[in-house]
Amino acid sequence: MTALTYFAYGSNLLSERLRRRVPSARALGPARLTGFRLRFNLRGGDDSAKCNIEPQPGGAVWGVAWSLPAAERVYLDAAESLGEAYALQTVTLDLAGHGREAFTYVGLPEQLGAEYPPYAWYKAFVLAGAHEHALPDAYLAGLARVRAAADRDTTRRALNRDIVRAALAALDDGARRAAVAEAVAELVGPLRV
């Protein structure tokens, strides 16, 4: 079966989130995309901000390289609203000191606007995933500074909090689990570790 490399930089950093979309996805490790910057400027279907990347000379976006079966990309395309919110783009990553070609999603121009806050649970996905995969401390600090908004939809908020809770339960490393729980506590409330 043909495998693809996918570069996740937003909510799909969180293993639990991505595996609910693409069950056989396997993390290859932290990766860096140079010449881009991370923005929260894509308007999601729920009217909150979602992550996007855009070119920036000298910039860098950290994320996770994932391997997934080519046949399962359709699930990810559907989850990412390919053609409605995002387009596919091929990029070259630095993965463990080696260049690696990958696909990723980039916001369609008509869906982009000024920076505005993501919902707290969405920011928790991004921040928890970045901690889970041990992205650089300076990058984690930048993510932590992103302002978030409360989601008034209590059902959606609870469902997404449960995804963060399941992600914590799946972490084998107790110290990392505690760090993730602490990082997202103000966003989704205290989580038992």
Secondary structure as UniProt FT lines:
FT   STRAND          3..8
FT   HELIX           11..13
FT   HELIX           15..21
FT   TURN            23..24
FT   STRAND          26..43
FT   TURN            45..46
FT   STRAND          49..69
FT   HELIX           70..72
FT   HELIX           73..79
FT   TURN            80..81
FT   TURN            83..85
FT   STRAND          86..95
FT   TURN            96..97
FT   STRAND          98..107
FT   HELIX           109..111
FT   HELIX           120..132
FT   TURN            133..134
FT   HELIX           137..144
FT   HELIX           154..170
FT   HELIX           174..188
//
